[in-house]
Each structure stands twice: as C-alpha cells, then as structure tokens.
C-alpha cells in the first residue's frame, strides 16, 4: 500500500473506479451464460458443497493432530487447512455452508431418517470447521443463517430444529473437552462482545460499564496520553476505524473520495493512529487508520459518498421485494430452488450490516458478491429449468 498522501492523484482514483467496471462485465457474462443454458448451476452446487465439507474435515483433523492431511501445521487455536498461512478458512466455509446443507437435504430427500442423520452430521462438521478455524464472525453468521432457514418455513423445519439442538450440544461438548481451549473461546468471544457493545450500545450503557475519569486517566498515563473523556471499558479496534471512516467521509459527503481512497485519506486526519503492525502513531483523536474501513457500508459511504450509499440501498430494497414476491417459489424442494435459497442466505450473511468485513473493492470479496448476486439475478432462468 502507498501511504504517501501525494501518491495518488485524482486521475489515478478515477482510473481505479473505471477498472472496477470489470465486475459488471463479470456479472453480464454470467447472466448471458445462464440465459443461453451454457452455465450449469448444479455443478457449482456440487463443487461448493464438497469443497466446504472437505475443508471443514481438514481443519478438524488439523486441530486434533496438529497438522492437516497434506502436512501443514496447526497454529494453536487458529487452523487454516488447505489455505496455509491465510486465515480465511472459516469465512470460506460460512460462505458456501448453506449450499452444502441444502445439497445434503436434496440428495436424501426421499429417505427421511438418513436425511435427518446426514444433515445433522454435515451441520456439525461445518460448524466445527468454522469454530476450529479461529474465525469469530463466520461462526456467528453461520448460526444466524441456520435461523434464517427456519424463517423460510421449508418442509425441512423439523430437520433444522433438531440440527440446531444437536449442533449447540456438540459445540458445547467440543469446547468443554479442552479446558485451555474453553478459556480461549471465552476470552475471544468476550472481547468480541465487548467490541460490539462499544460500537452499538455505548450510549445505552450504565456507568458501571464505562471508564471513570480516574480509571481513564490511569489508563492514559500508561499509554502516555492525556484524554479525560468517558469511554467504554472494552476498547474496540473497529470502533476507532469506524470513527476515522466517518471523518474521511465528511471531506466529500456527496460523491465520496474515490475507490480505495480511505487508505490514503485517513492519514490526513490530524493525530490518527495508523495500523503499521508494531509501529503506531500517538493517538490524539481516538482514530485508527487501515487499508479499508472493515465494513462494506462505511466503505461505500466513504469512497462513493451519499450517492453510492443511496444506490446500494435501492438495490437492497429491490432484493427484499424480490424475496417477498418469490417466497412461495423459494420454499419448494428442488435443486433450482435450493440453489436460489442458498444464494439468498449467503448474500444476506455477506452483506449483514453489523458484521466486520474485508474490503468491498478487493477482487476476492467483489467477485464473490457478484457471483452470488448473479444467481439471484438469473432466477427466471432457474424457474424455467424447474418448469421443464
């Protein structure tokens, strides 16, 4: 990354925005491939189901034995499986988990008892894979996604309720069998809870959950700081980035500052910390800089302004209308409906407003969003397949 504020000119930022148009071409290509029956969704359904299941099994193996099936070592409570030193396995499993679950239900749709057992087995494996990957948010989103399946009121409600009960019992058992791991999980998710409270519920907190002036003063002395304002006892990395993102948005509220501009503009904030590993600038404004705001909607607001956020909100509203209009179609049990339902749940989880995220404008995240969105965009093709 380039941290010199003069590195990128307005022309450079315009060029980045134009290059982002490639994702629209990607969406258009998938749409045309689907329209002319060149793209076969069932193969994607099969591949994603198997890959997320195999990755989960590999992570469980890595956690138990200290290395995965190809010899990559475990790093304690963080296991990445086939991804090596890239700790994104939990996010990958969560993104495709519901393709796997619904694929399992579809395969055994005519065998009730086998369907119950197989689906419960798959849910436990996927949940354990995410848990042992060490990624917090994917596990929470995975559980939330299971409840979303219940909302759609499919004919598999009994299976899902049983699976949720079995999953929580299994999760509790897996954690409690290792006291050191149990302590680690409590610390990690307590920290996560604290960050969420700090960002969302700070104004509603009673005084016992806030630093007093004396406590804050003592804390500041240890950090060689002299701020005297009240603060939630859980300091949040993401909260400080959030505040920095809002400050950079104020520079150009209507049209934003340009694609991938946050990483440069944040440095211009007076006294902001900058995330450079162990090297931190002194904190004066309770702000923190990074490559991106770690939240899709903040990134849209900061880099495309109110105009970009309004357009995104309209798209989200159309998506909600689509779900409402096609609710009865989605509830039917068939491969086409399950592909569509998997895509809908995956997209809801990926764009959930309260989650921390990677950069929306990175190739990985943008490609995934476009891919999943294309399935929903092509729902008429899926309906035709179902009718035939």
C-alpha positions as CSV (number, residue, x, y, z in Angstrom):
1,X,0.0,0.0,0.0
2,X,1.1,3.6,-0.6
3,X,0.9,5.7,2.5
4,X,2.2,9.0,1.0
5,X,-0.7,11.4,0.8
6,X,0.6,12.6,-2.6
7,X,0.9,9.1,-4.1
8,X,-2.4,9.0,-5.9
9,X,-3.8,11.9,-8.0
10,X,-7.5,12.4,-8.7
11,X,-6.8,10.9,-12.1
12,X,-5.4,7.7,-10.5
13,X,-8.5,7.4,-8.4
14,X,-10.7,7.9,-11.5
15,X,-8.8,5.1,-13.2
16,X,-9.4,2.8,-10.3
17,X,-13.1,3.5,-10.4
18,X,-13.2,2.7,-14.1
19,X,-11.3,-0.5,-13.7
20,X,-13.8,-1.6,-11.1
21,X,-16.3,-1.8,-14.1
22,X,-14.8,-5.3,-14.8
23,X,-17.0,-6.7,-12.1
24,X,-20.1,-5.5,-14.0
25,X,-18.7,-7.3,-17.1
26,X,-18.3,-10.4,-14.9
27,X,-22.0,-10.2,-13.9
28,X,-23.0,-9.7,-17.5
29,X,-21.1,-12.7,-18.7
30,X,-22.6,-15.0,-16.1
31,X,-26.1,-13.7,-17.0
32,X,-25.5,-14.5,-20.7
33,X,-24.0,-17.9,-20.0
34,X,-27.1,-18.7,-17.9
35,X,-29.6,-17.3,-20.4
36,X,-28.2,-19.5,-23.2
37,X,-28.1,-22.5,-21.0
38,X,-24.3,-22.8,-21.1
39,X,-23.8,-22.4,-17.4
40,X,-25.0,-25.4,-15.3
41,X,-25.7,-24.4,-11.8
42,X,-26.0,-27.9,-10.5
43,X,-22.2,-28.4,-10.9
44,X,-21.5,-25.3,-8.9
45,X,-23.9,-26.6,-6.2
46,X,-22.0,-29.9,-6.1
47,X,-18.5,-28.4,-6.1
48,X,-19.1,-25.8,-3.4
49,X,-20.9,-28.4,-1.2
50,X,-18.0,-30.8,-1.4
51,X,-15.2,-28.2,-1.1
52,X,-16.6,-26.6,2.1
53,X,-17.2,-30.1,3.6
54,X,-13.7,-31.3,2.8
55,X,-12.1,-28.1,4.1
56,X,-14.1,-28.5,7.4
57,X,-12.9,-32.1,7.8
58,X,-9.3,-31.0,7.1
59,X,-9.5,-28.2,9.7
60,X,-10.9,-30.6,12.3
61,X,-8.1,-33.1,11.5
62,X,-5.5,-30.2,11.8
63,X,-6.9,-29.2,15.2
64,X,-6.8,-32.7,16.6
65,X,-3.4,-33.9,15.2
66,X,-1.5,-30.6,14.9
67,X,-1.2,-30.8,11.1
68,X,-3.6,-31.3,8.2
69,X,-3.8,-34.1,5.7
70,X,-1.1,-32.5,3.4
71,X,1.2,-31.8,6.4
72,X,0.5,-28.1,7.0
73,X,1.0,-27.3,10.7
74,X,-1.7,-26.0,13.1
75,X,-1.1,-22.7,14.8
76,X,-2.7,-23.5,18.1
77,X,-6.3,-22.3,18.1
78,X,-6.1,-20.9,14.6
79,X,-6.3,-23.5,11.8
80,X,-6.5,-22.7,8.1
81,X,-6.5,-26.1,6.5
82,X,-5.6,-26.0,2.8
83,X,-5.2,-22.2,2.9
84,X,-1.9,-22.4,4.7
85,X,-0.9,-19.1,6.3
86,X,-4.1,-17.4,5.0
87,X,-6.5,-17.4,7.9
88,X,-9.7,-17.2,5.8
89,X,-10.9,-20.8,6.1
90,X,-13.8,-20.0,8.4
91,X,-15.1,-17.3,6.1
92,X,-14.9,-19.7,3.1
93,X,-16.8,-22.4,4.9
94,X,-19.5,-20.0,6.0
95,X,-19.9,-18.5,2.5
96,X,-20.7,-21.9,1.0
97,X,-22.1,-23.7,4.0
98,X,-25.7,-23.4,3.0
99,X,-25.1,-24.8,-0.4
100,X,-23.7,-27.9,1.4
101,X,-26.6,-28.2,3.9
102,X,-29.3,-27.9,1.3
103,X,-27.4,-30.1,-1.1
104,X,-27.4,-32.8,1.6
105,X,-31.1,-32.4,2.2
106,X,-31.8,-32.7,-1.5
107,X,-29.7,-35.8,-2.0
108,X,-31.6,-37.7,0.7
109,X,-35.0,-36.0,0.2
110,X,-36.8,-39.4,-0.2
111,X,-35.0,-41.0,2.8
112,X,-36.3,-39.3,6.0
113,X,-34.2,-41.0,8.6
114,X,-31.0,-40.8,6.6
115,X,-31.8,-37.2,5.8
116,X,-32.0,-36.3,9.5
117,X,-28.7,-38.0,10.3
118,X,-26.8,-36.8,7.3
119,X,-27.9,-33.2,7.6
120,X,-27.1,-33.1,11.4
121,X,-23.7,-34.7,10.6
122,X,-23.0,-32.0,7.9
123,X,-24.1,-29.1,10.1
124,X,-21.8,-30.3,13.0
125,X,-18.8,-30.7,10.6
126,X,-19.3,-27.3,9.1
127,X,-19.8,-25.6,12.5
128,X,-16.8,-27.4,14.0
129,X,-14.7,-26.4,10.9
130,X,-15.6,-22.8,11.4
131,X,-15.0,-23.0,15.2
132,X,-11.6,-24.5,14.9
133,X,-10.6,-22.1,12.1
134,X,-10.4,-19.4,14.8
135,X,-12.6,-17.0,12.8
136,X,-15.3,-15.5,15.1
137,X,-17.7,-13.7,12.8
138,X,-18.2,-16.6,10.4
139,X,-19.4,-18.8,13.3
140,X,-21.9,-16.2,14.4
141,X,-23.1,-15.7,10.9
142,X,-23.4,-19.5,10.4
143,X,-25.7,-19.8,13.4
144,X,-27.7,-16.8,12.2
145,X,-28.0,-18.5,8.8
146,X,-29.5,-21.6,10.3
147,X,-32.2,-19.5,11.9
148,X,-32.8,-17.8,8.5
149,X,-33.6,-21.2,7.1
150,X,-36.3,-21.6,9.7
151,X,-37.8,-18.3,8.7
152,X,-38.3,-19.5,5.1
153,X,-40.6,-22.2,6.5
154,X,-39.4,-25.0,4.3
155,X,-40.7,-28.5,4.7
156,X,-37.5,-29.3,6.4
157,X,-38.3,-27.3,9.6
158,X,-38.2,-30.3,11.9
159,X,-34.8,-31.3,10.5
160,X,-33.4,-27.8,11.1
161,X,-34.7,-27.6,14.7
162,X,-33.2,-30.9,15.5
163,X,-30.0,-29.9,13.8
164,X,-29.8,-26.7,15.8
165,X,-30.2,-28.5,19.1
166,X,-27.7,-31.2,18.1
167,X,-25.3,-28.5,16.9
168,X,-25.3,-26.5,20.1
169,X,-24.9,-29.6,22.2
170,X,-22.0,-30.7,20.1
171,X,-20.4,-27.3,20.2
172,X,-20.6,-27.2,23.9
173,X,-19.1,-30.7,24.1
174,X,-16.2,-29.9,21.7
175,X,-15.3,-26.7,23.7
176,X,-15.6,-28.2,27.2
177,X,-13.3,-31.2,26.4
178,X,-10.3,-28.9,26.3
179,X,-10.1,-26.5,29.3
180,X,-7.4,-24.4,27.7
181,X,-9.5,-24.1,24.5
182,X,-12.6,-23.3,26.6
183,X,-10.8,-20.5,28.3
184,X,-9.5,-19.2,24.9
185,X,-13.0,-19.3,23.4
186,X,-14.4,-17.3,26.4
187,X,-11.7,-14.7,26.1
188,X,-12.1,-14.3,22.3
189,X,-15.9,-14.1,22.3
190,X,-16.0,-11.8,25.4
191,X,-13.7,-9.5,23.5
192,X,-16.0,-9.7,20.5
193,X,-19.0,-9.0,22.7
194,X,-17.2,-6.0,24.2
195,X,-16.4,-4.6,20.8
196,X,-20.0,-4.9,19.7
197,X,-21.2,-3.3,22.9
198,X,-18.7,-0.5,22.5
199,X,-19.8,0.3,18.9
200,X,-23.5,-0.2,19.1
201,X,-24.8,0.2,22.6
202,X,-22.3,2.7,24.1
203,X,-25.0,5.4,24.6
204,X,-27.3,3.0,26.5
205,X,-24.7,1.6,28.8
206,X,-24.9,2.2,32.6
207,X,-22.0,3.9,34.2
208,X,-20.5,0.7,35.6
209,X,-19.6,-0.3,32.1
210,X,-17.7,2.9,31.4
211,X,-14.3,4.1,32.4
212,X,-14.5,6.7,35.2
213,X,-12.3,9.8,34.7
214,X,-9.8,8.4,37.2
215,X,-9.7,5.0,35.5
216,X,-9.3,6.6,32.1
217,X,-6.6,8.9,33.4
218,X,-4.6,5.9,34.8
219,X,-5.1,4.1,31.6
220,X,-3.9,7.1,29.6
221,X,-0.8,7.5,31.7
222,X,0.2,4.0,30.8
223,X,-0.2,5.0,27.2
224,X,1.3,8.4,27.6
225,X,-2.0,10.0,26.7
226,X,-4.0,12.8,28.5
227,X,-7.6,12.4,27.3
228,X,-10.2,12.7,30.0
229,X,-13.5,11.7,28.3
230,X,-15.6,8.7,29.3
231,X,-15.0,5.6,27.3
232,X,-16.5,2.0,27.2
233,X,-14.2,-0.3,29.1
234,X,-13.7,-2.5,26.1
235,X,-11.5,-0.7,23.6
236,X,-12.6,-1.5,20.1
237,X,-10.2,-1.6,17.1
238,X,-13.2,-1.5,14.8
239,X,-14.8,1.4,16.6
240,X,-11.7,3.6,16.0
241,X,-11.6,2.7,12.3
242,X,-15.4,3.5,12.1
243,X,-14.8,6.9,13.6
244,X,-11.9,7.5,11.2
245,X,-14.1,6.4,8.2
246,X,-16.8,8.9,9.2
247,X,-14.2,11.7,9.4
248,X,-12.9,10.9,6.0
249,X,-16.4,10.8,4.5
250,X,-17.0,14.3,5.8
251,X,-14.3,15.5,3.3
252,X,-16.6,14.8,0.3
253,X,-20.1,13.8,1.6
254,X,-22.0,13.7,-1.7
255,X,-19.7,11.7,-4.1
256,X,-17.1,10.3,-1.7
257,X,-13.3,10.4,-2.1
258,X,-12.9,7.7,-4.7
259,X,-12.3,3.9,-4.8
260,X,-9.7,2.7,-2.3
261,X,-9.1,6.2,-1.1
262,X,-9.6,5.5,2.6
263,X,-6.1,4.1,3.0
264,X,-4.6,7.4,1.9
265,X,-7.1,10.0,3.2
266,X,-7.2,8.5,6.7
267,X,-3.5,9.5,7.1
268,X,-4.5,13.2,6.6
269,X,-6.6,13.1,9.8
270,X,-4.8,15.0,12.5
271,X,-3.4,12.8,15.1
272,X,-4.9,9.5,13.9
273,X,-3.2,6.2,14.7
274,X,-2.0,4.2,11.7
275,X,-2.0,0.5,11.7
276,X,1.5,-0.5,10.8
277,X,2.0,-3.6,12.9
278,X,4.0,-2.7,15.9
279,X,4.6,0.9,14.8
280,X,1.7,3.1,15.9
281,X,1.5,6.9,15.7
282,X,0.4,8.6,19.0
283,X,-3.3,8.7,19.5
284,X,-4.9,12.1,19.9
285,X,-8.4,11.7,18.4
286,X,-9.3,8.0,19.1
287,X,-8.9,7.2,15.4
288,X,-7.2,4.3,13.7
289,X,-6.2,4.0,10.0
290,X,-6.1,0.9,7.9
291,X,-6.4,-0.2,4.3
292,X,-10.2,0.0,4.4
293,X,-12.9,0.7,7.0
294,X,-13.6,-3.0,7.7
295,X,-17.3,-2.6,6.9
296,X,-19.0,-2.6,3.5
297,X,-21.5,0.2,4.0
298,X,-18.9,2.5,5.6
299,X,-16.6,1.8,2.7
300,X,-19.3,2.7,0.2
301,X,-20.1,5.8,2.1
302,X,-16.5,6.9,2.5
303,X,-15.5,6.2,-1.1
304,X,-18.7,6.8,-3.1
305,X,-20.5,9.2,-0.8
306,X,-24.2,9.5,-0.2
307,X,-24.9,8.9,-3.8
308,X,-23.3,5.5,-3.7
309,X,-25.0,4.6,-0.4
310,X,-28.4,5.6,-1.8
311,X,-27.9,3.4,-4.9
312,X,-26.8,0.5,-2.7
313,X,-29.9,1.0,-0.5
314,X,-32.2,0.9,-3.6
315,X,-30.6,-2.4,-4.7
316,X,-31.1,-3.8,-1.2
317,X,-34.8,-2.8,-1.3
318,X,-35.3,-4.4,-4.7
319,X,-33.7,-7.6,-3.2
320,X,-36.1,-7.6,-0.3
321,X,-39.1,-7.1,-2.7
322,X,-37.8,-10.0,-4.8
323,X,-37.7,-12.3,-1.8
324,X,-41.2,-11.3,-0.8
325,X,-42.6,-11.8,-4.3
326,X,-41.0,-15.2,-4.8
327,X,-41.4,-16.5,-1.3
328,X,-43.6,-19.4,-2.3
329,X,-41.4,-20.4,-5.2
330,X,-38.3,-20.5,-2.9
331,X,-40.0,-22.8,-0.4
332,X,-40.4,-25.6,-2.9
333,X,-37.9,-28.5,-2.7
334,X,-35.9,-28.8,-5.9
335,X,-32.3,-28.3,-6.9
336,X,-33.1,-24.9,-8.6
337,X,-35.0,-23.6,-5.6
338,X,-32.3,-24.8,-3.2
339,X,-29.5,-23.1,-5.3
340,X,-31.6,-19.9,-5.2
341,X,-32.2,-20.2,-1.5
342,X,-28.5,-20.9,-0.8
343,X,-27.6,-17.8,-2.8
344,X,-30.1,-15.6,-1.0
345,X,-29.0,-16.7,2.5
346,X,-25.3,-16.4,1.6
347,X,-25.9,-12.9,0.2
348,X,-27.8,-11.8,3.3
349,X,-25.0,-13.0,5.6
350,X,-22.3,-11.5,3.4
351,X,-24.0,-8.0,3.4
352,X,-25.2,-8.2,7.0
353,X,-24.8,-4.5,8.3
354,X,-23.4,-5.3,11.7
355,X,-20.5,-7.6,10.6
356,X,-16.9,-6.6,10.1
357,X,-15.7,-7.2,6.6
358,X,-12.8,-7.1,4.2
359,X,-12.7,-4.5,1.5
360,X,-15.7,-4.5,-0.8
361,X,-13.5,-3.4,-3.6
362,X,-11.0,-6.2,-3.3
363,X,-11.0,-8.8,-6.1
364,X,-11.9,-11.7,-3.7
365,X,-14.9,-10.1,-2.0
366,X,-16.3,-8.3,-5.1
367,X,-16.1,-11.5,-7.2
368,X,-17.9,-13.5,-4.5
369,X,-20.7,-10.9,-4.2
370,X,-21.1,-10.6,-8.0
371,X,-21.1,-14.4,-8.3
372,X,-23.8,-14.9,-5.7
373,X,-25.8,-11.9,-6.9
374,X,-25.8,-13.4,-10.5
375,X,-27.6,-16.5,-9.3
376,X,-30.4,-14.3,-7.9
377,X,-30.4,-12.1,-11.0
378,X,-30.9,-15.2,-13.1
379,X,-33.9,-16.5,-11.0
380,X,-36.1,-16.5,-14.1
381,X,-33.8,-19.0,-15.8
382,X,-34.0,-21.2,-12.7
383,X,-37.7,-21.0,-12.8
384,X,-37.8,-22.1,-16.4
385,X,-35.5,-25.0,-15.6
386,X,-37.8,-26.0,-12.8
387,X,-40.9,-25.8,-15.0
388,X,-39.2,-28.0,-17.7
